[in-house]
Amino acid sequence: MRRLDCAVKLARWGLGRHGAYRGAVKWTAAFLAWTLLVWGGRIRNAVADPALDAGGRTGPLLLSLSFVLPALVLAVVLVLQWRGGPAARTVPAVTALAGWTTAVWVLRAGDIALGGDHEVGFVVVHVVLAVVSITLGWLAVRSLRRSAGRPADRHPVPS
């Protein structure tokens, strides 16, 4: 009976095996889609910018590809395994992409906000992009860890 109560509580909170994985798929898919949208847009902007010559496009394109390629691979992996639960390598791969996202956005947002003479609108847009990107990465990692049975953080699950 005690085991059944625990299973009911987990299911109610969406943390049972299937509920947790559905949540993990949603957050991970949102993180990957957002990443592709943001960095795909950066590729478009870099290619279309007349102020950049071929050499000036290299840095932005390489940085963008360091997000787009892993996000595409992870999206394919997610689609291929969506019924069977997260593969053992999915959690560290998404964690690595989320960590890279956090590191780059903290540096970029800081540089944009404090290091240049950008207009307020430009700064606000990039800070929002940073906050959403970092938050979605954290939610994807947290939900994948929960679905894999690993502690996502130090906070207990509410009962």
MDAnalysis code that builds the backbone (N, CA, C; Angstrom):
import MDAnalysis as mda
import numpy as np

u = mda.Universe.empty(477, n_residues=159, atom_resindex=np.repeat(np.arange(159), 3), trajectory=True)
u.add_TopologyAttr("name", ["N", "CA", "C"] * 159)
u.add_TopologyAttr("resid", np.arange(1, 160))
u.add_TopologyAttr("resname", ["MET", "ARG", "ARG", "LEU", "ASP", "CYS", "ALA", "VAL", "LYS", "LEU", "ALA", "ARG", "TRP", "GLY", "LEU", "GLY", "ARG", "HIS", "GLY", "ALA", "TYR", "ARG", "GLY", "ALA", "VAL", "LYS", "TRP", "THR", "ALA", "ALA", "PHE", "LEU", "ALA", "TRP", "THR", "LEU", "LEU", "VAL", "TRP", "GLY", "GLY", "ARG", "ILE", "ARG", "ASN", "ALA", "VAL", "ALA", "ASP", "PRO", "ALA", "LEU", "ASP", "ALA", "GLY", "GLY", "ARG", "THR", "GLY", "PRO", "LEU", "LEU", "LEU", "SER", "LEU", "SER", "PHE", "VAL", "LEU", "PRO", "ALA", "LEU", "VAL", "LEU", "ALA", "VAL", "VAL", "LEU", "VAL", "LEU", "GLN", "TRP", "ARG", "GLY", "GLY", "PRO", "ALA", "ALA", "ARG", "THR", "VAL", "PRO", "ALA", "VAL", "THR", "ALA", "LEU", "ALA", "GLY", "TRP", "THR", "THR", "ALA", "VAL", "TRP", "VAL", "LEU", "ARG", "ALA", "GLY", "ASP", "ILE", "ALA", "LEU", "GLY", "GLY", "ASP", "HIS", "GLU", "VAL", "GLY", "PHE", "VAL", "VAL", "VAL", "HIS", "VAL", "VAL", "LEU", "ALA", "VAL", "VAL", "SER", "ILE", "THR", "LEU", "GLY", "TRP", "LEU", "ALA", "VAL", "ARG", "SER", "LEU", "ARG", "ARG", "SER", "ALA", "GLY", "ARG", "PRO", "ALA", "ASP", "ARG", "HIS", "PRO", "VAL", "PRO", "SER"])
u.atoms.positions = np.array([
    [0.822, -1.196, 0.000],
    [0.000, 0.000, 0.000],
    [0.865, 1.258, 0.000],
    [1.950, 1.216, 0.764],
    [2.850, 2.363, 0.836],
    [3.466, 2.650, -0.539],
    [3.825, 1.605, -1.251],
    [4.408, 1.765, -2.582],
    [3.391, 2.376, -3.543],
    [2.150, 1.984, -3.429],
    [1.097, 2.512, -4.274],
    [0.894, 4.008, -4.001],
    [0.903, 4.409, -2.731],
    [0.776, 5.830, -2.391],
    [1.885, 6.647, -3.028],
    [3.098, 6.124, -2.971],
    [4.244, 6.822, -3.561],
    [4.061, 6.953, -5.072],
    [3.611, 5.889, -5.730],
    [3.398, 5.925, -7.177],
    [2.310, 6.916, -7.545],
    [1.250, 6.983, -6.737],
    [0.166, 7.923, -7.001],
    [0.669, 9.355, -6.871],
    [1.453, 9.627, -5.819],
    [2.001, 10.970, -5.630],
    [2.919, 11.348, -6.788],
    [3.762, 10.423, -7.208],
    [4.661, 10.713, -8.331],
    [3.878, 10.970, -9.613],
    [2.862, 10.176, -9.857],
    [2.055, 10.365, -11.062],
    [1.328, 11.704, -11.020],
    [0.826, 12.084, -9.823],
    [0.127, 13.360, -9.675],
    [1.050, 14.524, -10.007],
    [2.301, 14.419, -9.638],
    [3.262, 15.485, -9.908],
    [3.926, 15.329, -11.277],
    [3.527, 14.302, -12.040],
    [4.099, 14.114, -13.371],
    [5.521, 13.590, -13.326],
    [5.870, 12.882, -12.226],
    [7.246, 12.429, -12.081],
    [7.376, 10.922, -12.204],
    [6.305, 10.253, -12.537],
    [6.405, 8.818, -12.781],
    [7.231, 8.582, -14.024],
    [7.587, 7.364, -14.295],
    [8.465, 7.031, -15.422],
    [7.994, 7.687, -16.725],
    [6.715, 7.501, -17.040],
    [6.219, 8.038, -18.307],
    [5.937, 9.527, -18.223],
    [5.361, 9.984, -17.120],
    [5.067, 11.404, -16.960],
    [6.325, 12.240, -16.962],
    [7.348, 11.765, -16.284],
    [8.607, 12.514, -16.235],
    [9.247, 12.572, -17.611],
    [9.188, 11.480, -18.350],
    [9.820, 11.495, -19.659],
    [9.063, 12.384, -20.633],
    [7.712, 12.399, -20.538],
    [6.949, 13.310, -21.402],
    [7.347, 14.752, -21.116],
    [7.487, 15.084, -19.841],
    [7.926, 16.429, -19.477],
    [9.330, 16.704, -19.979],
    [10.196, 15.701, -19.871],
    [11.576, 15.862, -20.344],
    [11.609, 16.094, -21.846],
    [10.777, 15.374, -22.575],
    [10.724, 15.548, -24.031],
    [10.249, 16.950, -24.369],
    [9.224, 17.421, -23.662],
    [8.690, 18.760, -23.951],
    [9.736, 19.844, -23.698],
    [10.384, 19.797, -22.527],
    [11.371, 20.831, -22.208],
    [12.597, 20.731, -23.098],
    [13.028, 19.515, -23.384],
    [14.199, 19.342, -24.243],
    [13.883, 19.796, -25.669],
    [12.705, 19.440, -26.162],
    [12.308, 19.874, -27.502],
    [12.207, 21.397, -27.558],
    [11.662, 22.002, -26.517],
    [11.561, 23.472, -26.477],
    [12.954, 24.098, -26.478],
    [13.861, 23.541, -25.687],
    [15.239, 24.050, -25.629],
    [15.922, 23.925, -26.986],
    [15.779, 22.772, -27.623],
    [16.428, 22.559, -28.920],
    [15.810, 23.443, -29.994],
    [14.492, 23.569, -30.014],
    [13.827, 24.419, -31.008],
    [14.235, 25.883, -30.815],
    [14.262, 26.336, -29.568],
    [14.675, 27.710, -29.278],
    [16.122, 27.946, -29.719],
    [16.980, 26.983, -29.416],
    [18.392, 27.090, -29.807],
    [18.526, 27.206, -31.323],
    [17.787, 26.369, -32.052],
    [17.838, 26.422, -33.514],
    [17.283, 27.743, -34.042],
    [16.232, 28.237, -33.423],
    [15.653, 29.510, -33.846],
    [16.631, 30.668, -33.624],
    [17.193, 30.741, -32.425],
    [18.092, 31.848, -32.078],
    [19.349, 31.819, -32.928],
    [20.014, 30.669, -32.973],
    [21.305, 30.616, -33.659],
    [21.149, 30.476, -35.170],
    [20.029, 29.933, -35.630],
    [19.731, 29.970, -37.065],
    [19.518, 31.405, -37.522],
    [18.847, 32.197, -36.672],
    [18.679, 33.624, -36.964],
    [20.005, 34.361, -36.996],
    [20.918, 33.962, -36.113],
    [22.249, 34.599, -36.095],
    [23.006, 34.279, -37.386],
    [22.862, 33.058, -37.874],
    [23.497, 32.687, -39.148],
    [22.925, 33.547, -40.273],
    [21.604, 33.672, -40.302],
    [20.953, 34.496, -41.337],
    [21.453, 35.934, -41.266],
    [21.529, 36.484, -40.045],
    [21.987, 37.867, -39.886],
    [23.442, 38.035, -40.319],
    [24.285, 37.081, -39.981],
    [25.706, 37.184, -40.340],
    [25.901, 37.109, -41.852],
    [25.155, 36.230, -42.498],
    [25.284, 36.086, -43.946],
    [24.751, 37.323, -44.670],
    [23.687, 37.922, -44.135],
    [23.057, 39.064, -44.803],
    [23.683, 40.408, -44.437],
    [24.587, 40.444, -43.478],
    [25.159, 41.716, -43.020],
    [26.176, 42.239, -44.028],
    [25.883, 43.361, -44.685],
    [26.817, 43.897, -45.684],
    [28.086, 44.485, -45.053],
    [28.031, 44.760, -43.760],
    [29.209, 45.323, -43.088],
    [30.272, 44.270, -42.812],
    [29.904, 42.989, -42.912],
    [30.864, 41.910, -42.657],
    [31.423, 41.384, -43.969],
    [32.736, 41.260, -44.024],
    [33.337, 40.599, -45.184],
    [33.406, 39.107, -44.860],
    [33.972, 38.329, -45.755],
    [34.027, 36.875, -45.554],
    [34.743, 36.514, -44.254],
    [35.837, 37.210, -43.966],
    [36.571, 36.944, -42.733],
    [35.792, 37.349, -41.491],
    [35.009, 38.405, -41.592],
    [34.213, 38.879, -40.470],
    [33.020, 37.997, -40.163],
    [32.630, 37.180, -41.131],
    [31.517, 36.257, -40.933],
    [31.958, 34.965, -40.266],
    [33.224, 34.652, -40.323],
    [33.718, 33.364, -39.838],
    [33.413, 33.135, -38.364],
    [33.739, 34.104, -37.520],
    [33.506, 33.955, -36.081],
    [32.044, 33.742, -35.738],
    [31.144, 34.626, -36.198],
    [29.722, 34.425, -35.905],
    [29.170, 33.114, -36.453],
    [29.626, 32.728, -37.645],
    [29.133, 31.473, -38.219],
    [29.617, 30.263, -37.425],
    [30.879, 30.259, -37.030],
    [31.399, 29.135, -36.246],
    [30.723, 29.046, -34.879],
    [30.534, 30.188, -34.239],
    [29.841, 30.186, -32.952],
    [28.417, 29.659, -33.114],
    [27.728, 30.123, -34.125],
    [26.358, 29.669, -34.371],
    [26.307, 28.173, -34.661],
    [27.243, 27.696, -35.457],
    [27.273, 26.266, -35.771],
    [27.586, 25.414, -34.555],
    [28.288, 25.994, -33.576],
    [28.581, 25.228, -32.354],
    [27.313, 24.996, -31.525],
    [26.234, 25.687, -31.864],
    [24.933, 25.452, -31.240],
    [24.012, 24.667, -32.170],
    [23.987, 25.045, -33.442],
    [23.040, 24.463, -34.386],
    [23.323, 22.975, -34.616],
    [24.572, 22.601, -34.833],
    [24.877, 21.195, -35.117],
    [24.543, 20.271, -33.944],
    [24.978, 20.566, -32.708],
    [24.577, 19.693, -31.601],
    [23.061, 19.679, -31.379],
    [22.398, 20.810, -31.577],
    [20.944, 20.844, -31.391],
    [20.241, 19.971, -32.427],
    [20.716, 19.983, -33.660],
    [20.127, 19.123, -34.691],
    [20.338, 17.646, -34.375],
    [21.550, 17.293, -33.969],
    [21.840, 15.893, -33.625],
    [20.969, 15.454, -32.451],
    [20.880, 16.276, -31.422],
    [20.067, 15.927, -30.256],
    [18.582, 15.853, -30.610],
    [18.125, 16.698, -31.515],
    [16.724, 16.635, -31.941],
    [16.438, 15.308, -32.633],
    [17.348, 14.861, -33.494],
    [17.179, 13.565, -34.163],
    [17.189, 12.436, -33.136],
    [18.119, 12.477, -32.194],
    [18.187, 11.451, -31.146],
    [16.898, 11.446, -30.338],
    [16.393, 12.603, -29.986],
    [15.165, 12.703, -29.203],
    [13.995, 12.082, -29.948],
    [13.885, 12.350, -31.239],
    [12.801, 11.778, -32.038],
    [12.940, 10.260, -32.122],
    [14.160, 9.764, -32.300],
    [14.369, 8.329, -32.448],
    [14.100, 7.550, -31.161],
    [14.268, 8.177, -30.016],
    [14.114, 7.443, -28.760],
    [12.901, 7.864, -27.949],
    [12.004, 8.660, -28.488],
    [10.953, 9.289, -27.698],
    [10.054, 8.295, -26.984],
    [9.910, 7.089, -27.462],
    [9.058, 6.111, -26.783],
    [9.795, 5.315, -25.718],
    [11.085, 5.193, -25.824],
    [11.813, 4.327, -24.916],
    [12.429, 5.010, -23.716],
    [12.272, 6.283, -23.560],
    [12.897, 6.988, -22.443],
    [14.267, 7.488, -22.851],
    [14.854, 8.323, -22.014],
    [16.132, 8.927, -22.399],
    [17.263, 7.913, -22.428],
    [18.056, 7.951, -23.480],
    [19.232, 7.101, -23.549],
    [20.270, 7.622, -22.564],
    [21.158, 6.762, -22.166],
    [22.158, 7.125, -21.152],
    [22.994, 8.325, -21.581],
    [23.228, 8.482, -22.856],
    [24.084, 9.573, -23.329],
    [23.328, 10.868, -23.589],
    [22.008, 10.814, -23.592],
    [21.227, 12.014, -23.872],
    [21.382, 13.046, -22.767],
    [21.322, 12.603, -21.505],
    [21.396, 13.545, -20.384],
    [22.720, 14.310, -20.393],
    [23.879, 13.644, -20.501],
    [25.120, 14.425, -20.535],
    [25.245, 15.308, -21.777],
    [24.703, 14.873, -22.900],
    [24.793, 15.678, -24.122],
    [23.953, 16.949, -23.992],
    [22.737, 16.824, -23.477],
    [21.890, 18.006, -23.279],
    [22.495, 18.889, -22.190],
    [23.062, 18.273, -21.149],
    [23.718, 19.031, -20.088],
    [24.892, 19.836, -20.658],
    [25.668, 19.231, -21.539],
    [26.801, 19.931, -22.149],
    [26.315, 21.099, -23.000],
    [25.263, 20.892, -23.805],
    [24.733, 21.976, -24.625],
    [24.161, 23.090, -23.748],
    [23.480, 22.725, -22.672],
    [22.933, 23.736, -21.752],
    [24.069, 24.506, -21.063],
    [25.130, 23.811, -20.700],
    [26.284, 24.482, -20.097],
    [26.953, 25.435, -21.068],
    [27.110, 25.002, -22.309],
    [27.697, 25.854, -23.345],
    [26.803, 27.069, -23.582],
    [25.502, 26.833, -23.613],
    [24.536, 27.924, -23.776],
    [24.696, 28.942, -22.659],
    [24.761, 28.464, -21.435],
    [24.896, 29.355, -20.284],
    [26.191, 30.156, -20.355],
    [27.292, 29.480, -20.621],
    [28.593, 30.160, -20.670],
    [28.618, 31.241, -21.749],
    [28.168, 30.895, -22.943],
    [28.210, 31.852, -24.049],
    [27.269, 33.028, -23.787],
    [26.059, 32.743, -23.310],
    [25.110, 33.836, -23.102],
    [25.505, 34.741, -21.951],
    [26.092, 34.197, -20.902],
    [26.556, 35.069, -19.811],
    [27.616, 36.029, -20.347],
    [28.547, 35.519, -21.130],
    [29.592, 36.374, -21.700],
    [29.032, 37.348, -22.732],
    [28.190, 36.844, -23.642],
    [27.634, 37.710, -24.699],
    [26.732, 38.790, -24.128],
    [25.810, 38.398, -23.242],
    [24.877, 39.373, -22.672],
    [25.641, 40.422, -21.865],
    [26.634, 39.967, -21.114],
    [27.454, 40.918, -20.357],
    [28.195, 41.873, -21.265],
    [28.759, 41.340, -22.334],
    [29.497, 42.176, -23.285],
    [28.563, 43.147, -23.998],
    [27.403, 42.662, -24.407],
    [26.445, 43.527, -25.107],
    [25.921, 44.616, -24.166],
    [25.592, 44.225, -22.932],
    [25.002, 45.182, -21.994],
    [26.021, 46.184, -21.461],
    [27.243, 45.727, -21.219],
    [28.217, 46.586, -20.544],
    [29.395, 47.018, -21.408],
    [29.640, 46.291, -22.481],
    [30.874, 46.524, -23.214],
    [30.763, 47.304, -24.494],
    [29.590, 47.746, -24.843],
    [29.469, 48.446, -26.116],
    [28.536, 49.628, -26.011],
    [28.388, 50.297, -27.113],
    [27.492, 51.449, -27.146],
    [26.222, 51.087, -27.920],
    [25.589, 49.997, -27.504],
    [24.381, 49.516, -28.175],
    [23.157, 50.272, -27.682],
    [22.162, 50.332, -28.533],
    [20.892, 50.939, -28.152],
    [20.207, 50.081, -27.097],
    [19.334, 50.701, -26.328],
    [18.650, 50.005, -25.233],
    [17.844, 48.823, -25.752],
    [17.152, 48.993, -26.864],
    [16.353, 47.906, -27.435],
    [17.192, 46.686, -27.781],
    [18.340, 46.920, -28.357],
    [19.257, 45.837, -28.719],
    [19.701, 45.080, -27.468],
    [20.034, 45.820, -26.417],
    [20.472, 45.209, -25.158],
    [19.335, 44.398, -24.548],
    [18.141, 44.960, -24.512],
    [16.995, 44.260, -23.919],
    [16.708, 42.966, -24.678],
    [16.699, 43.016, -25.996],
    [16.441, 41.819, -26.800],
    [17.461, 40.731, -26.482],
    [18.725, 41.082, -26.400],
    [19.755, 40.074, -26.170],
    [19.747, 39.544, -24.732],
    [19.393, 40.377, -23.792],
    [19.268, 39.890, -22.413],
    [18.080, 38.929, -22.315],
    [16.981, 39.236, -22.982],
    [15.830, 38.325, -22.994],
    [16.198, 37.015, -23.676],
    [16.895, 37.073, -24.803],
    [17.357, 35.848, -25.467],
    [18.216, 35.012, -24.521],
    [19.089, 35.674, -23.778],
    [19.967, 34.978, -22.840],
    [19.169, 34.315, -21.729],
    [18.256, 35.050, -21.128],
    [17.473, 34.516, -20.009],
    [16.617, 33.334, -20.465],
    [15.955, 33.465, -21.596],
    [15.114, 32.370, -22.096],
    [15.981, 31.159, -22.451],
    [17.100, 31.371, -23.102],
    [17.981, 30.260, -23.489],
    [18.506, 29.510, -22.269],
    [18.987, 30.241, -21.292],
    [19.533, 29.611, -20.081],
    [18.437, 28.891, -19.306],
    [17.272, 29.507, -19.199],
    [16.160, 28.889, -18.467],
    [15.695, 27.608, -19.146],
    [15.515, 27.638, -20.457],
    [15.093, 26.427, -21.170],
    [16.137, 25.320, -21.062],
    [17.413, 25.675, -21.119],
    [18.466, 24.671, -20.945],
    [18.399, 24.031, -19.572],
    [18.208, 24.859, -18.544],
    [18.120, 24.346, -17.175],
    [16.898, 23.445, -17.013],
    [15.752, 23.861, -17.568],
    [14.542, 23.042, -17.466],
    [14.692, 21.711, -18.203],
    [15.351, 21.736, -19.352],
    [15.566, 20.491, -20.109],
    [16.445, 19.532, -19.316],
    [17.543, 20.024, -18.768],
    [18.455, 19.168, -17.992],
    [17.743, 18.638, -16.754],
    [17.060, 19.505, -16.055],
    [16.359, 19.111, -14.825],
    [15.327, 18.022, -15.115],
    [14.535, 18.206, -16.156],
    [13.494, 17.219, -16.462],
    [14.097, 15.908, -16.965],
    [15.173, 15.967, -17.738],
    [15.826, 14.730, -18.193],
    [16.425, 13.964, -17.023],
    [17.046, 14.671, -16.096],
    [17.616, 13.997, -14.928],
    [16.532, 13.349, -14.085],
    [15.425, 14.035, -13.923],
    [14.318, 13.447, -13.152],
    [13.775, 12.210, -13.840],
    [13.629, 12.274, -15.153],
    [13.075, 11.116, -15.863],
    [14.046, 9.943, -15.864],
    [15.334, 10.233, -15.734],
    [16.346, 9.176, -15.704],
    [16.575, 8.671, -14.279],
    [15.865, 9.251, -13.311],
    [15.994, 8.802, -11.937],
    [17.156, 9.410, -11.190],
    [17.714, 10.487, -11.704],
    [18.831, 11.153, -11.045],
    [18.301, 12.405, -10.360],
    [18.909, 12.812, -9.280],
    [18.452, 14.045, -8.645],
    [18.730, 15.246, -9.543],
    [17.690, 16.031, -9.798],
    [17.845, 17.206, -10.657],
    [18.448, 18.369, -9.904],
    [18.139, 18.462, -8.646],
    [18.678, 19.520, -7.831],
    [18.516, 19.113, -6.368],
    [18.811, 19.983, -5.472],
    [18.765, 19.639, -4.062],
    [17.402, 19.867, -3.428],
    [16.451, 20.345, -4.190],
    [15.130, 20.622, -3.632],
    [14.295, 19.355, -3.634],
    [13.621, 19.045, -2.527],
    [12.803, 17.842, -2.485],
    [11.546, 17.997, -3.337],
    [11.008, 16.877, -3.769],
    [9.764, 16.863, -4.524],
    [8.624, 17.104, -3.540],
    [7.730, 18.054, -3.816],
    [6.626, 18.314, -2.904],
    [5.713, 17.102, -2.797],
    [5.141, 16.899, -1.628],
    [4.236, 15.750, -1.459],
    [2.801, 16.203, -1.389],
])
